[in-house]
C-alpha cells in the first residue's frame, strides 16, 4: 500500500484488520452537527439532554461510525476503494471525552465482484458502542485487471 493507492484485492486476506482511535471532543460534536445538519438538542443542549434516558449530552452515533470510514479510506483497503454498504447497530452512547476505538476485520472476499466484507466494531474501553458489517469494493492490481479484460 502507498499513500496514493491502498491495498489491491489480491493483497487482502480473511482476518486482516485495521484500527483507528479518536477521543471525541465537544468541538467534534459541534462541528459534526454543523456539517451534518443534525442539531438534535440531545447532542448540543445540556439541559435538554439531562432530561433524557442518557442524563447528559451524547455524541452523534454517526460521528463514531465515521471512524470506520476513516479505516476504509485510509488504511484497509485504503485509497481507491469504494464504500458499497454499511449496517450499524448502536449499542451504547459515546460522550465528549470518550476515546472510541474503531476496528474493521475482513470476513469474506468475493473475487469475482471485487467486494470485501468486513465486521465492524467500535468500542469505548471494554464497551461495544457500535457493531455492524460493511461491504467495500476494492480495485484489482493493474496487471491482473489488464489480463481480465
Buried (B, 14 or more C-beta within 10 A) or exposed (E): BEEEBBBBBBBBEEEBBBBBEBEBEEEBBEEBBEEEEBEEEBBBEEEEBEEEEEEEBBBBBBBBBBBBBBBBBBBBBBBBBBEBEBEBEBBEBBBBEBEBBBBBBBBEBEEEEBBBBBBBBBBBEEEEBBBBBBBBBBBBBEEEEEEEE
